[in-house]
Amino acid sequence: AAVPTGGLALLLGVLLWAPWRALHGAPLTELSGDQDFQLFLQRNLEFTRKIRGDVAALQRVVCDTFQLCKEEELLLVQQDLDIAQAPLEQCHKRTFQAETCFSQIRAGLRIYHGSLATIRDLLPRHAGLVETLQLDMANLSSNIQQQMEDLGLATVTYPTENQDPLPTFSSRFHHQVGGFFILAKFQRFLETAYRALRHLTSL
């Protein structure tokens, strides 16, 4: 069956980025030749592509349904909203620390996993796609945690239920714009993770 290439690709990107960071301080020649690790990277690159495809599909629905398509046209409204970008700066630094990068990726996945409840409420007809995306995100986070444990890195176990409060909106329009920016920021997060994973496969 054809695999959506939007949302999952983003998540896969996140997953691939994480291993790259994790391996930065290790003997790259040994890691690059490790068949299990390479298999992990290839599988999760595909997984991230699928996630990116699903996120892109939801972005198209928001565009078609609410005519919210261009970020530059909504920047003034964004100032009234509390939609944060999950950080990934630890995955960019030259002085990369595997634990902190992996942990930032997993923390970001947790944040967006919870925020997608806003999208589910906004697009009830597409609740199935949102729930599939949330399940894929949870699996991706688990994959990263397992890889961290295999590499002997410190991990943090998050509660099953997301404890972070969901964004609140003063109007239906703000809810729609908030959904637009949640998806846009999640897509950027996934793209950063994807680039990292791709880089790791080339080492």
Buried (B, 14 or more C-beta within 10 A) or exposed (E): EEEBBBBBBBBBBBBBBBBBBBBBEEEEEEBBEEEEBBEBBBBBBBBBBBBBBBBBBBBEBBBEBBEBEEEEEBEEBBEEBEBEEBEBEBBEEEEBBBBBBBBBBBBBBBBBBBBBBBBBEBBEEBEEBBEBBBEBBBBBBEBBBEBBEEBEBEBEEBEEEBEEEEBEBEEEEBBBBBBBBBBBBBBBBBBBBBBBBBBBBEE
